[in-house]
Amino acid sequence: MADTTKTVIPRDARVAVLLGGMSSEREISLKSGKAVLGALQSRGWDAHAVDVGPDLPERLRELGAQVAWIALHGQFGEDGCVQGLLEIMRIPYTGSGVRGSAMAMDKIATKRALVGSGVVMPADTVWRRGEAIPEDLTLPVVAKFPEGGSTLGIVMVHEEHELEKALLDLGQLGEEVLLEQFVSGAEITVAVLNGRALPVVAIVPESGFFDFAAKYTKGLTKYIVPAPIDPAVAERAQRAAEEAYTRLGLGGVARADFIVDASGQPYFLEINTIPGMTATSLSPMAAGALGMSFEELVETILLGARLHLERRDDRA
């Protein structure tokens, strides 16, 4: 049963900032976590870094953690695993619950959950390992490992001969590959904080494709906020981001990515439940456009920490 009550985080609470972790996005998480740690400490919180590994329960007990700020990216951190552990340990945590985290991590599950919601998405098909290569695709398509993050596990397929290699490579990562119709247009992103969309950020990579290098190499991508697009288009993207956030039952801050085609239609691609969190990351950038400092944003997210599942003895 969902717990809809707000948890009150006392000012003297011991905060565990969960960072690092065991996914391919470990290095990015370390940067996010260190930035979050510094922001919390600057606001007077008793915050401590905890590098997440198999010994996490012991580390949390030794620390005496009373609340967790999750700054993990990718598997074992963004997919509901850590959230489930914290529910069992009864430690309130930031962001989305177990179900929302797991669904948003899986691009296929996300898209299926949004069918009929009014959120416009590129057409897609799902290839499963061992099946024949689809013959009726209209190229180009974007082949995606459904649980990839930070643009990892994404391959652009322009020609038929590229498809077999893309499926072979991505099939090594998991049983399914999402084949999504390529939409040409401008890339934008919309952060949602506690259900409210923040200003739209435009993403302008020099290479024309927002891949891992463009995302994390300084100078290869330009970010503009508010995005220089038609206000009506920006509002459509914001409403779609809020709808995805609500439909998936997310919490804290999440960031939805879109492509805007030549007609001004925003196409939803995915939503990240734990987006990058440094002073120069996109969600803090969007919050900054409203006058919210990085430290204020980090603290706001902390104050929204809670448990999402009710346990029988909680009512005793």
C-alpha positions in Angstrom: 0.0 0.0 0.0 1.4 3.4 -1.0 2.3 5.7 1.9 1.1 9.2 0.9 2.0 10.9 4.2 4.9 13.4 4.2 7.9 12.4 6.2 9.4 15.2 8.3 13.2 15.2 8.1 14.6 16.7 11.3 17.4 19.2 10.9 19.8 17.0 13.0 19.1 13.9 10.9 22.2 12.0 9.8 22.1 11.9 6.0 23.7 9.2 3.9 24.6 10.4 0.4 24.6 7.2 -1.7 27.1 7.5 -4.5 29.4 5.5 -6.8 27.7 2.1 -7.0 28.2 -0.9 -9.2 27.0 0.2 -12.6 28.8 1.4 -15.7 27.8 5.0 -14.6 29.8 4.8 -11.4 32.2 7.7 -12.3 29.3 10.0 -13.1 27.6 9.0 -9.9 30.7 9.9 -7.9 30.6 13.4 -9.3 26.9 13.8 -8.6 27.3 12.4 -5.1 30.2 14.6 -4.2 28.4 17.7 -5.4 25.3 16.8 -3.4 27.4 16.1 -0.3 29.0 19.5 -0.5 25.7 21.2 -1.0 24.1 19.5 2.0 27.1 20.2 4.2 27.1 23.9 3.2 23.5 24.1 4.3 24.4 22.7 7.7 23.2 19.0 7.3 25.1 16.1 8.9 25.7 14.5 5.6 28.2 11.6 4.9 29.2 9.9 1.6 28.5 6.2 1.3 30.0 4.4 -1.7 27.5 1.7 -2.5 28.5 -1.9 -2.7 27.2 -5.3 -1.4 28.0 -4.2 2.2 25.5 -1.3 2.0 23.3 -2.5 4.8 26.2 -2.7 7.2 27.5 0.7 6.1 24.2 2.3 6.8 23.8 0.7 10.2 27.4 1.7 11.2 26.7 5.3 10.1 23.4 5.4 11.9 21.8 6.8 8.7 18.3 8.3 9.2 17.7 9.4 5.7 19.3 8.6 2.3 20.0 11.0 -0.6 20.3 8.7 -3.6 22.9 10.0 -6.1 23.3 6.7 -7.9 22.9 6.3 -11.7 22.1 3.1 -13.6 21.7 -0.5 -12.4 21.6 -1.2 -8.7 20.8 2.4 -7.9 18.3 3.9 -10.3 16.3 0.7 -11.0 14.5 0.2 -7.7 17.1 -2.2 -6.1 18.5 0.3 -3.5 15.0 1.7 -3.0 13.7 -1.7 -2.1 16.6 -2.2 0.4 15.9 1.2 2.0 12.2 0.3 2.3 13.1 -2.9 4.2 15.5 -1.0 6.4 12.9 1.7 6.9 15.2 4.5 5.9 13.4 7.4 4.1 15.0 8.2 0.7 14.9 10.8 -2.0 13.3 10.4 -5.4 11.0 7.8 -6.7 9.8 4.6 -5.1 10.6 1.0 -6.1 7.9 0.6 -8.8 8.4 4.0 -10.4 12.2 3.6 -10.4 12.0 0.1 -12.0 9.5 1.2 -14.7 11.3 4.4 -15.7 14.6 2.5 -15.9 13.1 0.2 -18.6 12.4 2.2 -21.7 10.0 -0.4 -23.0 8.0 -0.5 -19.8 7.9 3.3 -19.7 6.5 3.5 -23.2 3.9 0.9 -22.6 2.8 2.6 -19.4 2.3 5.8 -21.4 0.1 4.4 -24.1 -3.2 6.3 -24.2 -1.8 9.1 -22.0 -1.6 11.6 -24.7 2.2 11.7 -24.5 3.5 11.5 -28.1 6.2 8.9 -28.7 8.2 7.6 -31.7 6.8 4.4 -33.2 8.8 1.3 -32.1 9.1 -2.4 -32.2 10.9 -4.8 -29.8 13.4 -7.4 -30.9 14.1 -10.3 -28.6 17.3 -12.3 -28.7 16.9 -15.4 -30.9 14.2 -13.9 -33.1 14.7 -13.2 -36.8 15.9 -9.7 -37.7 12.9 -7.5 -38.5 12.4 -7.0 -42.2 9.7 -4.4 -42.2 11.5 -1.6 -40.5 11.6 1.9 -42.0 15.2 3.2 -41.6 16.7 5.0 -39.9 15.9 3.6 -36.5 17.5 4.1 -33.1 18.4 0.7 -31.4 18.4 0.9 -27.6 19.3 -1.4 -24.7 16.1 -0.7 -22.7 17.9 -0.3 -19.4 20.9 1.8 -20.6 21.6 5.2 -19.2 23.8 8.2 -20.0 23.3 7.5 -23.7 25.1 4.1 -23.2 23.6 1.2 -25.2 22.2 3.4 -28.1 23.1 2.8 -31.7 21.9 4.8 -34.7 21.0 2.5 -37.6 20.9 4.1 -41.1 21.5 1.1 -43.4 20.3 -2.5 -43.3 23.7 -3.9 -42.9 24.2 -1.9 -39.7 21.1 -3.5 -38.1 22.4 -7.0 -37.6 25.6 -5.7 -35.9 23.6 -3.4 -33.7 21.3 -6.2 -32.6 24.2 -8.5 -32.0 26.0 -5.9 -29.9 23.0 -4.8 -27.8 21.8 -8.4 -27.5 24.8 -9.0 -25.4 23.5 -6.6 -22.8 20.0 -8.1 -22.4 17.2 -10.2 -23.9 15.4 -7.3 -25.6 16.3 -4.4 -27.9 14.0 -1.4 -28.5 14.0 -0.3 -32.1 12.6 3.2 -32.2 11.7 5.2 -35.3 14.3 8.0 -35.7 12.8 11.5 -35.4 14.8 14.3 -36.8 14.7 17.5 -34.8 15.9 19.6 -31.9 16.8 17.9 -28.6 15.3 19.3 -25.4 14.9 18.2 -21.9 12.4 19.0 -19.2 13.1 18.5 -15.5 10.1 17.9 -13.2 10.5 18.7 -9.5 7.8 17.4 -7.1 5.3 17.2 -10.0 6.0 20.6 -11.5 7.9 21.1 -14.8 10.9 23.4 -14.7 12.0 25.6 -17.7 12.9 23.7 -20.9 16.6 23.2 -21.7 17.7 23.0 -25.3 20.6 20.6 -26.1 22.8 21.5 -29.0 25.6 18.9 -29.6 28.3 19.9 -32.1 28.3 16.4 -33.6 24.5 16.5 -34.1 24.1 13.4 -31.9 23.9 13.6 -28.1 26.1 10.6 -27.4 28.2 9.8 -24.3 31.2 11.9 -25.5 28.9 14.9 -26.3 27.2 14.6 -22.9 30.3 14.4 -20.7 33.1 16.2 -22.7 33.3 19.9 -21.9 32.7 22.1 -24.9 31.1 19.5 -27.2 27.5 20.4 -26.4 25.8 23.8 -25.8 22.9 24.0 -23.4 20.4 26.9 -23.5 17.7 27.7 -20.9 15.0 28.7 -21.4 15.1 26.9 -24.7 14.8 29.2 -27.8 11.6 27.5 -29.0 8.0 28.5 -29.5 6.4 28.9 -26.0 3.5 26.7 -27.1 5.9 23.9 -28.0 7.8 24.3 -24.7 4.5 24.1 -22.8 3.5 20.9 -24.6 6.8 19.3 -23.6 6.3 20.4 -20.0 2.8 19.0 -19.8 4.0 15.7 -21.4 6.9 15.5 -18.9 4.5 16.1 -16.0 2.1 13.5 -17.4 4.9 10.9 -17.6 6.1 11.8 -14.1 2.5 11.3 -12.7 1.7 8.2 -14.7 4.8 6.4 -13.6 4.3 7.5 -9.9 7.7 9.3 -9.7 9.0 11.6 -6.9 11.6 14.2 -6.2 13.3 15.4 -9.4 13.2 13.5 -12.7 14.1 14.6 -16.2 12.3 13.8 -19.4 14.0 13.9 -22.8 12.3 14.9 -26.1 13.0 15.5 -29.8 11.0 18.3 -31.4 10.3 17.7 -35.1 10.0 20.3 -37.8 6.3 20.8 -37.1 6.9 21.6 -33.5 5.7 18.3 -32.1 7.7 17.1 -29.0 8.3 13.3 -29.1 9.0 11.8 -25.7 12.0 9.5 -25.5 12.6 8.6 -21.8 12.5 9.9 -18.3 15.4 9.6 -15.8 14.5 9.3 -12.2 18.0 10.3 -10.9 19.4 12.8 -13.4 22.9 14.1 -13.1 23.3 16.4 -10.1 26.3 18.7 -10.2 26.1 22.5 -10.4 26.4 22.4 -14.2 24.0 19.5 -14.7 20.7 20.0 -16.7 18.2 19.8 -13.9 20.0 22.3 -11.6 20.4 24.5 -14.7 16.7 24.5 -15.2 16.0 25.2 -11.5 18.6 28.0 -11.7 16.5 29.7 -14.4 13.8 30.1 -11.7 16.3 31.5 -9.3 16.8 28.3 -7.3 20.4 27.7 -6.3 22.1 24.3 -6.5 22.2 24.1 -2.8 18.5 25.0 -2.4 17.6 22.4 -5.0 19.5 19.6 -3.3 18.0 20.5 0.1 14.5 20.7 -1.4 14.9 17.2 -2.7 16.2 16.0 0.7 13.2 17.4 2.4 10.9 15.4 0.1 12.6 12.1 1.2 10.1 9.5 2.4 9.2 5.8 2.4 6.7 4.7 -0.2 5.6 1.4 1.2 3.6 0.9 4.4 4.6 -2.0 6.7 2.1 -3.5 9.1 4.2 -2.7 12.2 4.5 0.9 11.1 0.9 1.3 12.2 1.4 -0.1 15.7 
